[in-house]
Amino acid sequence: MTMAERLGNALMQDPSMSTILESLANPWHKDQLDERMALIKEDPALKPILEEIETKGPTAMMRWKILLCL
């Protein structure tokens, strides 16, 4: 099993992540997500977090998910 498959399976086991992944498949939700992401990219507090997730990928996403849930 590849690392991507293992990560995908792990994400689908997490109820909050599986909901997000399922909504990404819906075109209507994608439009809403694009609008929200545009707003987040302009937020000075969230911009560095998003940039780190975009550059470092799933590892950064999981790190911030854990930190934001504390």
N, C-alpha and C positions, 0 to 999 in steps of 0.2 A: 504494500500500500504506500502510495506517495505521501509526502508531507502535506501537500495540498488536500488530499483526500482525508487524511487524519484530522486536519484543521477544520475542514468542512463538516465532518461528522461530529467533532467536538462542539462546533458552533451550533449545529442543529439540536444538540442535546440540551443546550441552554435555552430555556423558554423565551427569555427576552431577546436573544439573538435570532432564534428561529422565526419569531414574529417579524423582526426587521428584514431578514432575508426573504421571507415570503412576500412582504410588502414591496420589495424591490422588483419582484417579477410582475407586479401590477402596473400598467402604464399610467393610470391615474395617480397612483401613489408616487411614481417616479417624478411626475411634474411637481407635485407638492414638495418632494424631497429636494429637487433642484432649487426651488424657491427658498426653502429653509437653509440649504447649504450656502446659498448666496448671502443670506443674512448672517450666518455664522462666520463666514470668511471675513466679514466686515467688523465683527465683534472683537475689540482689542483683547479681551480676556480669553476668548476661545480660539482666536486665530493661530497662536503658536501650537496649541494642542492639535488642531486640524492639520497644520503643516507637518508636524512630527508624524502623525498617522499616515499622511500621504507619502512621506519620504521613507519611513521605516516599515510600513505595511502592518500586517496582522499582529506582530509582536507589540508594536506601539499601541495598536487598538485595544488589545487585551490588557495592557498595562494601564491605560487610561480608564478603561471600563472598571477595572478593579479599584483604582484610586478614586474615581467618581462615585463609586457605590459605598465608600467608607463613611 
